[in-house]
Amino acid sequence: MAAHGKMQPQDAVKKSLRKKAQRDDSNKGYQPTCESEDEESSNSTKFGIPQTNKEHSTSDTKGEEHDVSQCTRDGKQDSTKERADVSRMLYRKMKKAVLGTSSLNDSDSDSEDEDGPSGFRGDPKTFKHTISVDGAPKDVSIDVWFDRGLYDENPDWLDNLNVSITSTSGEDIGGGLARYVKRGMIRRSFWENLSGASEGLSELAFGLFDRFGCIKQEILSHPVRKGSGVWGNELSKGGILVIELVFIEDRFQRSGLGSLVVEKIIERINKKGGGGRAKNIFMWPIPPDPLDDREHITFTEHQRRKNRIISFARSLGFRRIGATGWFGYSVKAEHLSRHLSSNEDYDLPSIDDDMEDSLEDLLEDQKKQRNLHTARAIRRKARASIRYPLHYAASTMEDDTLVTYLDKTLNKKGFTDWLQEDTQWYSILHLIAEGALPKSLEWLLINLPSQTRQLLSRRTVSGYTPLEGLQSRLDRDRGSKMVGNRRFVCADEFEGFTKDEVMCLTFLQFGLDGMKKLEADAHLESRIAFGCTCGGCVLGISPRTKHSLVIQAEILYGMLGENLNMQQQLQIEFPEMDFNTDQDLSWYSEAPPCVYDQLKATPDLKLGFVQILVHIATLLRGNIPPNVQYFTELWEDDKDCFGRGARVYLEAGGTFGSAVLTVIKMAMDRDPLTGDGSMMMTFGEEREALPKCRNDSEYGMVARCCGLEMKMGR
């Protein structure tokens, strides 16, 4: 069974576990993917880690049904006995390594502070339980303990919660693994940290949360993506508990042990009462891959098993989070999800995939030892070209070529099916939009205005209109990129969408009048290009981010200016004393070394730095980003335009960038999402009065807009 993730098939056990074991020997984190049976299923269904899919790499992309071709790709199968032996061996190895390590401390005290140091170490908590096996009672022992993993490099923000089930004679029966993430310690680098911790945590991070660990806005407010609507901003707060693994030996399945493992995990993490450390628990139930058990499982059987496994998760109180594949459980009895019956929980739309392979196709692949993923993709492509010619053209042709094809199709006698949808409910407009093909999109608006108006409101199986589908794809790509089987964060490198993407967004929002609107509003194009959602961004800098930058620039130049005046007065009165302290110089740490070394002896250098800070604040208040090139051009025209001190500072080797970067970093360190939130104590009401935006707290992007480079991750 196993849960954060997704249910893995039995036939993939040996391969997936062997790959995991190899990665565990070379990587920092411990990432087991042993699997176990769902006691409510008569089939070998499990909870497991979701596999990365290049085309559908996040949980909110075209529904959860798409991860059905990833596990075995070499056409070879393992015997049932061999798979079971591998599972047992790796589970025992994991248990021995964790319990037997001498690095575990003896203390088992924990802190109710969800994001503080946990101190979880030492002997497991032991529980006794009796189950029925073949009609006879059998006593088992359940051990539950915390550890930081098998490697010294395991980070302070991550704890592993382990469960081991043994008989009174010492026979291994099963166990489980959950991961507890102290989100408050890593908000600035939430994606970066979780992407490298385990596959399950990576899928969770990119599938449900933004880069700062806050639940995605679409899960809160999108008419379809919010699902049942019972989940809210509570998912953005506190620690995160993800159930990644539950393993039960075959002969002990359907005895209630799977449910008991989940129960003990939740009970142990929250043993202090009062809501405990983890208020929300996450799980991804997904069934076996039909391609991995292809001699026995058809696609229909895959769907049946999926429903059975989801029913098991719901029987434990888990409810779907939005319209994703993730399920959550709240420990608070008053939470809306606890009052939502299983029948009322949101279900993803069912689809009739007429593009699926038949059992004969899969058996032929096995016989000829083809690469399953490649063979399947080739067949689907060939079928699409016949069944959905418009869709095939829109997904394979360049923009100019597609326009020519559309012209020919329009003049083709008897062709009228411009509203056709494929098995995922994609129309031609969805594909043209997500492919960012502005000429083809304009062609549709001009030549098929009536049909295009209808298609603008059509939704895919994932719930997206053409505009929303493009926005979702662009937002995902600006934040992260797939490299091989791993997703890497690239948010700080974002410089705006391409011209074609901006044109498509404009056409979808404003129709053929879009170009006129861009000409009439000087800021509209840049707001579209930087994904602004508040209508007030200037070159990607949102009102809230600008507010933080202005406040910190003014605080900094006020404080440094006052300190400088005080030091000068004291130096006059007490010339024999040195009033330059290391703490004072720390505010100038971004200055080039050639300038920093002279700061004590040359007060004008400090004055110059302060004068530049004044101009930074002035520009920001005037809605002008403090771009380094802009500053440089002004100074080259008039060396004294910023003041005498600034001239001394710049001629000594100082830079505008050092002052701008100081302001950005100071704002980032005091931001509620990326820092300690200290600015909210004084300026919280002012900030909250400003509109929220997708670009809030994106200080890496701000630095890039100012002509600088800065990585936000710690």
VOGU-3710 file (C-alpha; in Angstrom, 3 decimals, decimal comma):
1> maahgkmqpq> 0,000/0,000/0,000  1,901/3,050/0,420  1,161/6,420/0,288  2,554/9,716/-0,378  2,797/8,769/-3,547  1,186/6,657/-5,944  0,393/3,033/-6,012  3,044/1,044/-7,725  2,355/-2,236/-9,518  3,647/-5,574/-8,247
11> davkkslrkk> 5,457/-6,310/-11,476  7,517/-3,162/-11,043  8,544/-3,863/-7,455  11,952/-5,333/-8,135  12,988/-2,758/-10,728  11,689/0,279/-8,861  13,204/-0,833/-5,555  16,532/-1,661/-7,132  16,691/1,792/-8,745  15,735/3,375/-5,441
21> aqrddsnkgy> 18,408/1,419/-3,581  21,029/2,520/-6,107  19,992/6,154/-5,717  20,039/5,833/-1,944  23,654/4,681/-2,078  24,705/7,771/-3,996  22,267/10,517/-2,953  21,832/12,363/0,318  18,273/11,396/1,156  16,743/8,043/1,984
31> qptcesedee> 14,035/7,225/-0,545  12,511/3,753/-0,076  9,676/2,722/-2,344  8,724/-0,692/-1,010  5,045/-1,283/-1,442  2,271/-3,016/0,396  -1,175/-4,361/-0,171  -4,408/-2,496/0,414  -6,313/-4,700/2,780  -9,613/-3,660/1,214
41> ssnstkfgip> -8,585/-4,789/-2,249  -8,652/-8,340/-3,520  -5,913/-7,354/-5,976  -2,283/-6,433/-5,401  -2,888/-2,709/-5,045  -0,560/-0,364/-3,232  0,312/3,124/-2,215  3,670/4,229/-3,626  5,763/7,057/-4,967  4,477/8,779/-8,138
51> qtnkehstsd> 6,747/8,410/-11,112  7,936/11,429/-13,027  6,351/11,872/-16,427  8,003/14,240/-18,869  4,742/15,284/-20,489  2,637/15,312/-17,343  5,108/15,964/-14,552  2,804/17,562/-12,012  -0,337/16,222/-10,441  -2,550/18,869/-11,947
61> tkgeehdvsq> -1,741/18,205/-15,589  -4,527/16,511/-17,566  -5,709/14,417/-14,644  -4,168/11,598/-12,682  -4,870/8,908/-15,274  -1,840/9,878/-17,324  0,865/8,311/-15,204  0,180/4,844/-16,640  3,289/4,096/-18,677  6,336/4,896/-16,630
71> ctrdgkqdst> 7,525/2,039/-14,450  8,808/-0,821/-16,636  10,225/0,052/-20,017  12,488/-2,851/-20,920  9,751/-5,442/-21,529  11,057/-7,846/-18,873  8,998/-9,249/-16,014  9,931/-10,632/-12,611  8,298/-13,607/-10,944  5,936/-13,078/-8,046
81> keradvsrml> 8,248/-14,895/-5,627  11,286/-12,926/-6,761  9,430/-9,644/-6,369  8,270/-10,573/-2,870  11,805/-11,617/-1,875  13,214/-8,301/-3,069  10,518/-6,361/-1,196  11,151/-8,228/2,037  14,933/-7,967/1,734  14,953/-4,224/1,114
91> yrkmkkavlg> 12,421/-3,558/3,852  14,503/-5,530/6,380  17,631/-3,719/5,239  15,883/-0,371/5,791  14,635/-1,421/9,228  18,012/-2,768/10,359  19,886/0,269/9,096  17,576/2,689/10,905  17,122/0,796/14,178  20,659/-0,507/14,309
101> tsslndsdsd> 22,536/2,735/13,684  24,565/3,950/16,635  23,990/7,589/15,732  20,499/7,609/17,253  20,220/9,485/20,516  18,417/8,083/23,513  16,069/10,992/23,957  12,577/10,831/22,506  11,253/14,228/23,478  9,651/16,299/20,784
111> sededgpsgf> 8,642/19,899/20,432  5,176/21,168/19,705  6,801/23,854/17,573  6,019/22,545/14,103  8,986/24,257/12,505  11,546/24,191/15,287  14,201/21,555/16,058  12,470/18,285/16,746  14,965/16,251/18,715  13,227/13,030/17,608
121> rgdpktfkht> 15,616/10,162/18,211  15,970/6,959/20,157  13,991/3,873/21,060  10,697/3,245/19,296  7,315/3,454/20,936  5,869/-0,046/21,029  2,213/-1,046/20,731  0,632/-4,502/20,969  -2,154/-5,605/18,658  -4,004/-8,804/17,821
131> isvdgapkdv> -5,085/-9,737/14,301  -6,851/-12,724/12,800  -4,865/-14,913/10,387  -6,632/-17,874/8,801  -9,284/-17,650/11,498  -6,779/-17,750/14,373  -5,689/-14,828/16,551  -2,105/-13,611/16,182  -0,313/-11,089/18,372  1,853/-8,488/16,666
141> sidvwfdrgl> 4,126/-5,725/17,901  4,093/-2,292/16,282  7,168/-0,061/16,731  6,992/3,621/15,788  10,068/5,867/15,863  11,548/9,034/14,417  14,912/9,456/12,757  16,684/11,831/10,425  17,369/9,168/7,830  20,328/6,929/7,117
151> ydenpdwldn> 22,767/9,670/6,210  24,489/12,335/8,275  23,641/14,860/5,555  19,905/14,507/6,193  18,681/18,067/6,805  17,300/19,513/10,035  14,027/20,448/8,340  13,125/16,813/7,577  12,228/13,962/9,950  11,323/10,422/8,965
161> lnvsitstsg> 8,628/8,602/10,938  9,018/4,844/10,688  6,650/2,003/11,545  7,658/-1,648/11,900  5,257/-4,558/12,485  6,599/-7,900/13,762  5,118/-11,032/15,228  5,918/-12,196/18,769  8,441/-14,608/17,211  10,244/-11,772/15,445
171> ediggglary> 8,790/-12,367/11,980  8,645/-9,233/9,819  5,028/-8,502/8,869  5,216/-4,992/7,437  5,829/-1,359/8,187  5,567/2,187/6,943  7,360/5,450/6,353  6,149/9,028/6,588  8,116/12,235/6,143  7,614/15,324/8,253
181> vkrgmirrsf> 8,703/18,633/6,693  9,242/21,685/8,904  8,035/24,119/6,310  8,866/27,281/8,246  12,574/26,503/8,032  12,672/26,310/4,245  10,007/28,591/2,783  12,509/30,570/0,723  13,805/27,369/-0,869  10,746/25,132/-0,476
191> wenlsgaseg> 10,808/23,724/-4,013  14,580/23,339/-4,088  14,699/21,383/-0,847  11,772/19,072/-1,465  12,754/18,308/-5,061  15,967/16,720/-3,815  14,566/14,942/-0,749  12,457/12,207/-2,372  10,268/11,661/-5,407  7,170/11,823/-3,234
201> lselafglfd> 8,066/15,147/-1,642  9,025/16,538/-5,046  5,652/15,637/-6,533  3,924/17,156/-3,520  5,914/20,405/-3,736  5,284/21,069/-7,424  1,816/19,546/-7,567  0,115/21,368/-4,680  2,272/24,298/-3,592  3,950/27,398/-4,966
211> rfgcikqeil> 7,667/27,939/-4,512  7,186/29,300/-0,984  5,131/26,378/0,281  1,714/28,058/-0,020  -1,191/26,123/-1,511  -1,763/26,985/-5,162  -4,334/29,691/-5,742  -6,307/27,573/-8,210  -7,049/25,017/-5,468  -8,608/27,832/-3,446
221> shpvrkgsgv> -10,637/29,670/-6,061  -10,746/28,034/-9,501  -14,321/26,952/-10,356  -13,180/23,425/-11,251  -9,683/22,982/-9,833  -10,853/23,709/-6,279  -12,774/20,413/-6,341  -15,067/20,054/-3,351  -13,837/23,385/-1,988  -13,271/22,065/1,549
231> wgnelskggi> -9,533/22,840/1,561  -8,189/26,336/2,095  -5,227/28,344/3,330  -4,788/26,020/6,298  -2,735/23,856/3,921  -0,228/26,733/3,682  0,529/26,718/7,406  2,551/24,540/9,741  4,457/21,348/9,141  3,743/18,874/6,350
241> lvielvfied> 3,314/15,145/6,940  3,393/12,905/3,851  2,673/9,188/4,137  5,028/7,657/1,583  5,147/3,965/2,352  3,034/1,215/3,871  4,136/-2,391/3,408  2,183/-5,483/4,520  3,295/-9,055/3,775  0,925/-10,999/1,530
251> rfqrsglgsl> -0,404/-13,479/4,083  -1,267/-10,725/6,575  -3,247/-8,535/4,199  -6,930/-7,757/4,756  -6,378/-7,943/8,509  -6,644/-4,216/9,156  -2,882/-3,663/9,472  -2,697/-1,179/6,606  -5,243/1,066/8,290  -3,449/0,593/11,607
261> vvekiierin> -0,123/1,762/10,154  -1,713/4,983/8,902  -3,465/5,442/12,254  -0,221/5,013/14,223  1,648/7,442/11,970  -0,943/10,155/12,548  -1,203/9,343/16,249  2,572/9,404/16,791  3,224/12,657/14,945  0,539/14,355/17,006
271> kkggggrakn> 1,078/12,603/20,326  1,252/15,872/22,302  -2,432/16,640/21,702  -3,966/20,038/21,060  -3,779/19,587/17,307  -0,189/18,323/17,427  2,595/19,146/15,030  1,030/18,146/11,699  -2,503/19,389/11,291  -2,831/18,087/7,719
281> ifmwpippdp> -1,600/14,772/6,340  -1,063/14,130/2,633  -1,360/10,986/0,548  -1,491/10,161/-3,174  -3,408/6,931/-3,897  -2,810/5,617/-7,412  -3,292/2,051/-8,714  -0,857/-0,270/-10,463  0,233/0,494/-13,991  -1,510/-1,816/-16,484
291> lddrehitft> 1,646/-1,804/-18,603  3,569/-3,390/-15,742  1,142/-6,254/-15,181  0,128/-6,392/-18,813  -0,617/-10,100/-18,970  -3,412/-9,743/-16,413  -4,521/-6,096/-16,205  -6,452/-4,213/-18,871  -7,110/-0,478/-18,831  -10,616/-1,152/-17,543
301> ehqrrknrii> -9,158/-3,202/-14,698  -6,772/-0,344/-13,984  -9,709/2,025/-13,604  -11,547/-0,412/-11,339  -8,548/-0,818/-9,066  -8,022/2,914/-8,932  -11,530/3,442/-7,638  -11,091/0,684/-5,060  -7,862/2,184/-3,718  -9,362/5,654/-3,528
311> sfarslgfrr> -12,270/4,178/-1,596  -9,780/2,776/0,911  -8,140/6,187/1,370  -11,534/7,794/1,864  -12,469/5,159/4,428  -9,590/6,481/6,538  -10,982/10,014/6,337  -8,827/11,307/3,468  -10,520/13,638/0,987  -9,342/14,820/-2,416
321> igatgwfgys> -7,463/18,119/-2,429  -8,921/20,233/-5,210  -9,055/18,483/-8,561  -5,634/16,870/-8,118  -4,586/13,312/-7,419  -3,650/14,244/-3,845  -5,740/13,419/-0,797  -5,561/15,097/2,591  -6,621/14,369/6,139  -7,168/17,054/8,781
331> vkaehlsrhl> -6,631/16,207/12,436  -9,124/18,911/13,388  -12,570/17,430/13,925  -14,245/20,702/12,935  -12,523/20,873/9,542  -14,904/20,855/6,567  -13,267/17,742/5,125  -14,209/15,776/8,238  -17,883/16,516/7,584  -17,753/15,591/3,894
341> ssnedydlps> -18,962/12,077/3,210  -17,112/9,808/0,788  -19,973/10,089/-1,677  -19,799/13,898/-1,564  -16,035/14,027/-2,146  -14,917/15,349/-5,508  -14,168/12,822/-8,232  -12,134/13,541/-11,325  -14,151/13,242/-14,544  -14,160/9,771/-16,062
351> idddmedsle> -12,932/9,556/-19,617  -13,343/7,066/-22,425  -9,858/6,880/-23,887  -10,268/5,528/-27,399  -6,535/6,041/-27,940  -5,514/3,358/-25,436  -3,581/0,256/-26,418  -5,329/-3,086/-26,502  -4,077/-6,063/-24,523  -2,901/-7,560/-27,830
361> dlledqkkqr> -0,708/-4,501/-28,483  0,930/-4,839/-25,094  1,544/-8,556/-25,478  3,086/-7,935/-28,903  5,437/-5,362/-27,346  6,445/-7,893/-24,728  7,010/-10,591/-27,305  9,238/-8,345/-29,436  10,879/-6,730/-26,378  10,041/-3,226/-27,528
371> nlhtarairr> 10,469/-0,133/-25,394  6,931/0,126/-24,046  6,863/3,877/-23,610  8,155/4,560/-27,118  5,920/1,964/-28,775  2,855/3,298/-26,984  3,640/6,888/-27,972  4,086/5,929/-31,630  0,741/4,112/-31,716  -1,126/6,966/-30,065
381> karasirypl> 0,400/9,447/-32,492  -0,635/7,342/-35,460  -4,194/6,992/-34,146  -4,450/10,693/-33,424  -3,518/11,622/-37,000  -6,563/9,635/-38,213  -9,154/10,233/-35,480  -8,276/13,831/-34,614  -6,568/15,385/-37,667  -7,001/18,972/-36,464
391> hyaastmedd> -5,547/18,142/-33,062  -2,682/16,248/-34,634  -1,857/19,177/-36,885  -2,037/21,716/-34,045  0,311/19,660/-31,870  2,904/18,861/-34,548  3,063/21,808/-36,984  4,852/25,151/-36,798  2,651/28,233/-36,670  2,972/29,279/-40,340
401> tlvtyldktl> 2,519/25,706/-41,577  -0,557/25,271/-39,426  -2,153/28,433/-40,839  -1,737/27,018/-44,347  -3,252/23,718/-43,205  -6,213/25,504/-41,611  -6,850/27,414/-44,844  -6,970/24,166/-46,802  -9,225/22,527/-44,195  -11,612/25,492/-44,247
411> nkkgftdwlq> -12,015/25,108/-47,996  -12,321/21,340/-47,774  -15,780/20,270/-48,851  -17,865/18,651/-46,183  -15,529/19,359/-43,215  -17,438/21,043/-40,384  -16,111/19,469/-37,162  -14,175/22,486/-35,826  -15,626/21,880/-32,361  -14,272/18,354/-32,066
421> edtqwysilh> -12,673/17,363/-28,719  -10,222/14,542/-28,073  -10,344/12,028/-25,234  -8,952/14,602/-22,794  -11,585/17,140/-23,931  -8,982/19,245/-25,726  -10,225/21,326/-28,628  -8,025/22,683/-31,390  -8,118/26,041/-29,594  -6,675/24,476/-26,427
431> liaegalpks> -3,748/23,054/-28,363  -3,085/26,234/-30,324  -3,226/28,266/-27,113  -0,959/26,012/-25,062  1,432/25,754/-27,984  1,597/29,579/-28,148  0,804/29,804/-31,883  -0,426/33,415/-32,292  -0,897/33,374/-36,079  -3,090/30,285/-35,927
441> lewllinlps> -5,025/31,756/-33,018  -5,626/34,970/-34,941  -6,724/32,876/-37,933  -9,399/31,186/-35,803  -10,656/34,537/-34,490  -10,937/35,963/-38,012  -12,227/32,965/-39,977  -14,276/31,083/-37,375  -15,520/33,725/-34,910  -18,654/31,849/-33,872
451> qtrqllsrrt> -16,919/28,519/-33,276  -14,011/30,223/-31,504  -16,361/31,975/-29,081  -17,798/28,578/-28,155  -14,359/27,024/-27,757  -13,117/29,816/-25,471  -15,329/28,527/-22,657  -14,749/24,790/-23,219  -12,803/23,011/-20,492  -10,390/20,093/-20,661
461> vsgytplegl> -10,713/17,083/-18,366  -8,422/18,989/-15,977  -10,877/21,884/-15,890  -8,956/24,468/-17,937  -10,302/26,780/-20,622  -7,833/27,579/-23,442  -6,712/30,760/-21,630  -6,376/28,987/-18,279  -4,513/26,096/-19,867  -1,935/28,452/-21,370
471> qsrldrdrgs> -1,629/30,412/-18,114  -1,150/27,203/-16,145  1,521/25,931/-18,529  3,391/29,253/-18,521  3,252/29,537/-14,749  4,640/26,020/-14,376  7,441/26,629/-16,885  8,521/29,940/-15,382  9,051/28,233/-12,047  10,660/24,924/-12,931
481> kmvgnrrfvc> 11,982/22,820/-15,787  12,257/19,081/-16,295  15,810/17,807/-16,828  15,746/14,070/-17,326  13,501/12,671/-14,599  13,970/15,528/-12,158  12,383/18,961/-11,974  14,703/21,906/-11,305  13,725/25,352/-10,046  14,372/28,217/-12,474
491> adefegftkd> 12,076/30,906/-11,044  14,906/33,354/-10,371  15,876/33,254/-14,057  12,471/34,360/-15,317  12,642/37,418/-17,600  9,104/37,407/-18,941  7,129/35,357/-21,454  8,073/35,280/-25,111  6,478/37,585/-27,670  4,380/34,733/-29,092
501> evmcltflqf> 3,155/33,780/-25,625  2,225/37,396/-24,860  0,320/37,689/-28,154  -1,632/34,497/-27,450  -2,516/35,666/-23,945  -3,645/38,989/-25,399  -5,831/37,400/-28,104  -7,424/34,994/-25,611  -8,263/37,768/-23,156  -9,241/40,602/-25,520
511> gldgmkklea> -9,857/39,013/-28,917  -8,854/40,874/-32,057  -8,959/44,164/-30,133  -6,007/43,023/-28,040  -3,345/44,822/-30,061  -5,195/48,127/-29,683  -5,389/47,634/-25,933  -1,632/47,082/-25,762  -1,044/50,317/-27,632  -3,411/52,243/-25,343
521> dahlesriaf> -1,910/51,006/-22,044  1,848/51,445/-21,622  2,019/48,902/-18,778  -0,394/46,234/-20,069  2,120/44,357/-22,227  4,698/44,067/-19,428  2,001/42,959/-16,978  0,930/40,199/-19,342  4,564/39,278/-20,015  5,358/38,885/-16,314
531> gctcggcvlg> 2,199/37,002/-15,373  0,748/39,816/-13,254  -2,513/38,876/-11,525  -3,141/42,137/-9,652  -3,121/44,660/-12,498  -0,520/46,818/-10,756  2,894/45,305/-11,515  5,652/47,369/-13,120  8,088/45,155/-15,051  7,231/42,248/-12,775
541> isprtkhslv> 7,526/44,150/-9,485  4,202/43,797/-7,671  2,728/46,500/-5,378  3,491/44,450/-2,260  7,054/43,749/-3,342  7,580/47,389/-4,258  6,231/48,403/-0,844  8,781/46,143/0,860  11,645/47,506/-1,250  10,694/51,133/-0,615
551> iqaeilygml> 10,322/50,594/3,129  13,679/48,851/3,453  15,494/51,406/1,273  14,131/54,255/3,388  14,884/52,480/6,669  18,404/51,702/5,486  19,361/55,153/4,262  17,763/56,750/7,311  19,619/54,488/9,717  22,976/54,606/7,933
561> genlnmqqql> 22,729/58,351/7,416  21,989/58,909/11,108  24,827/56,587/12,156  27,216/58,383/9,821  26,315/61,812/11,246  26,666/60,523/14,808  30,063/58,948/14,082  31,331/62,160/12,527  30,240/64,203/15,563  31,762/61,740/18,010
571> qiefpemdfn> 34,970/61,591/15,992  35,293/65,366/16,314  34,779/65,203/20,074  36,926/62,108/20,633  39,467/62,016/17,773  41,591/59,340/19,473  38,750/56,777/19,339  37,563/54,558/16,465  33,804/54,455/16,146  33,693/52,131/13,088
581> tdqdlswyse> 32,415/48,752/14,263  32,118/45,470/12,386  28,358/45,619/12,896  28,270/49,021/11,255  30,323/47,813/8,298  28,084/44,756/7,825  25,444/46,963/6,185  27,920/47,603/3,357  28,792/43,930/2,814  27,611/43,968/-0,822
591> appcvydqlk> 30,120/46,722/-1,700  33,041/45,572/-3,870  36,096/44,495/-1,800  38,171/47,407/-3,098  35,624/49,813/-1,581  34,748/47,814/1,522  38,385/47,818/2,661  38,435/51,628/2,556  35,145/52,270/4,384  36,719/52,816/7,803
601> atpdlklgfv> 39,194/55,396/6,562  36,957/57,208/4,066  33,554/58,356/5,422  32,640/59,803/2,007  32,398/56,254/0,683  29,664/55,506/3,210  27,964/58,784/2,356  28,010/57,864/-1,330  26,379/54,502/-0,621  23,638/56,241/1,379
611> qilvhiatll> 23,028/58,810/-1,381  22,475/56,002/-3,890  19,984/54,383/-1,500  17,990/57,637/-1,459  17,720/57,566/-5,255  16,687/53,903/-5,222  13,755/54,709/-2,925  12,823/57,733/-5,050  12,724/55,695/-8,251  10,634/52,941/-6,651
621> rgnippnvqy> 8,099/55,428/-5,338  7,848/56,764/-8,881  7,105/53,226/-10,203  10,507/53,021/-11,906  12,564/49,870/-11,223  16,080/50,767/-9,986  17,809/49,233/-12,984  21,608/49,323/-12,864  21,875/50,321/-16,521  19,484/53,218/-15,941
631> ftelweddkd> 21,609/54,457/-13,019  24,796/54,080/-15,040  23,470/56,099/-17,976  22,379/58,925/-15,641  25,798/59,037/-13,980  27,678/59,001/-17,269  25,679/62,077/-18,350  26,308/63,924/-15,059  28,906/62,657/-12,576  27,456/64,780/-9,772
641> cfgrgarvyl> 23,794/63,941/-10,275  23,691/61,687/-7,203  25,841/63,900/-4,938  29,515/64,348/-4,171  29,682/61,297/-1,918  28,171/59,090/-4,598  30,776/60,293/-7,067  33,590/59,439/-4,637  32,036/56,022/-4,009  31,641/55,198/-7,714
651> eaggtfgsav> 35,072/56,491/-8,758  36,641/54,386/-5,996  35,158/51,250/-7,612  31,740/51,181/-5,984  28,721/50,025/-7,987  25,047/50,851/-8,214  24,343/47,127/-8,166  25,793/46,718/-4,670  23,320/49,260/-3,257  20,345/47,806/-5,175
661> ltvikmamdr> 21,241/44,265/-4,098  21,517/45,390/-0,463  17,950/46,723/-0,576  16,604/43,587/-2,295  18,250/41,236/0,198  17,141/43,299/3,176  13,538/43,227/1,920  13,752/39,490/1,227  15,096/38,743/4,732  12,183/40,587/6,363
671> dpltgdgsmm> 9,433/39,363/4,052  6,746/37,096/5,578  7,235/34,484/2,838  10,982/34,602/2,256  12,314/35,824/5,590  11,455/36,280/9,234  8,384/38,449/8,553  9,648/41,189/10,878  8,453/43,952/8,543  4,865/42,910/9,258
681> mtfgeereal> 5,122/44,091/12,868  5,254/47,730/11,756  4,073/47,738/8,163  1,742/44,729/8,067  -1,476/46,718/7,697  -0,032/48,773/4,858  1,069/45,637/3,040  -2,219/43,788/3,550  -4,109/46,755/2,104  -2,308/46,236/-1,217
691> pkcrndseyg> -3,597/43,664/-3,753  -2,087/40,177/-3,752  -0,249/39,086/-6,878  1,449/36,048/-8,363  4,660/38,090/-8,411  4,688/38,859/-4,677  8,030/38,162/-2,963  9,764/37,132/-6,204  12,983/38,910/-5,272  15,129/36,841/-7,609
701> mvarccglem> 13,038/38,089/-10,534  13,243/41,647/-9,131  17,028/41,419/-9,108  16,994/40,258/-12,723  14,712/43,147/-13,722  17,268/45,470/-12,128  20,097/43,980/-14,202  21,431/41,724/-11,422  21,466/38,011/-10,646  20,464/36,568/-7,290
711> kmgr> 19,331/33,113/-6,208  16,729/33,198/-3,466  17,352/29,673/-2,184  19,355/29,467/1,003
//
